C-alpha cells in the first residue's frame, strides 16, 4: 500500500464509469447530494453501485449525512470524505 489512500481505494475497485461535479463556493454555502438510489437512475442507469465522495481542495467545511444522528465532521484542504450508500 502507498501513502495515498485514495489511489489505493481506486486501484481496488473496478470503475466502469464516472460523473464528476465541481462545486466552487465561498462562505456561507451548502451543497447537498441526493441519495444514491435517487441519483443513479437519473445519471448512471446501468450502474450497480455508486460511490459518492467529496475532496476539499482549499479552505474548510463541515460534512454530514442529512437525516442522520451522527455529528457533522470538520474537513480541511486535502481531506476526502466518502458517504455511505443507501442501497
C-alpha positions in Angstrom: 0.0 0.0 0.0 1.1 3.5 -0.8 0.8 6.6 1.4 -2.0 7.8 -0.9 -5.2 6.1 0.4 -7.4 7.4 -2.4 -5.2 5.8 -5.0 -5.2 2.5 -3.1 -9.0 2.5 -3.0 -9.3 3.4 -6.7 -7.0 0.5 -7.6 -9.1 -1.9 -5.6 -12.4 -1.0 -7.3 -13.4 -1.7 -10.9 -14.7 1.5 -12.2 -16.9 1.4 -15.2 -17.8 5.0 -15.4 -17.7 8.3 -13.6 -19.5 11.5 -13.2 -17.9 14.5 -11.5 -19.4 17.7 -10.3 -17.2 20.7 -9.4 -18.5 23.0 -6.7 -16.8 26.3 -6.1 -18.2 28.1 -3.1 -17.5 30.8 -0.6 -18.9 31.3 2.9 -21.7 30.7 3.6 -22.6 27.8 1.4 -24.1 24.4 1.4 -24.0 21.5 -1.2 -26.4 18.6 -0.8 -26.3 15.4 -2.9 -29.4 13.3 -3.4 -29.3 9.7 -2.1 -27.7 7.1 -4.4 -31.0 5.4 -5.1 -32.4 8.7 -6.4 -29.4 9.9 -8.4 -28.2 6.6 -10.0 -31.3 6.1 -12.2 -31.1 9.7 -13.4 -27.4 9.9 -14.3 -25.9 6.3 -14.4 -28.9 4.0 -15.0 -26.7 1.0 -15.9 -24.7 1.2 -12.7 -24.9 -1.3 -9.9 -23.3 0.8 -7.3 -22.3 4.4 -6.7 -19.5 5.8 -4.5 -20.2 9.4 -3.5 -17.2 11.3 -2.2 -16.0 14.8 -1.9 -12.5 16.3 -1.9 -11.7 19.6 -0.2 -9.1 21.4 -2.3 -8.9 24.6 -0.3 -10.4 26.1 2.8 -12.6 24.0 5.0 -16.2 22.8 5.5 -18.4 20.6 7.5 -19.7 17.3 6.3 -22.8 15.3 7.5 -25.4 12.8 6.3 -28.8 14.6 6.1 -31.2 12.9 8.5 -28.5 11.0 10.4 -28.0 11.2 14.1 -24.2 11.3 13.5 -22.5 14.6 14.2 -21.0 16.7 11.4 -17.2 16.4 10.9 -14.9 19.3 10.1 -12.9 18.9 6.8 -9.9 20.9 5.7 -8.0 21.2 2.4 -6.7 17.8 1.4 -9.4 15.9 3.2 -11.6 13.3 1.3 -14.9 12.2 2.7 -17.0 9.2 1.3 -20.6 8.9 2.1 -22.4 5.6 2.7 -24.8 4.3 0.1 -28.4 3.6 1.0 -28.6 0.7 -1.5 
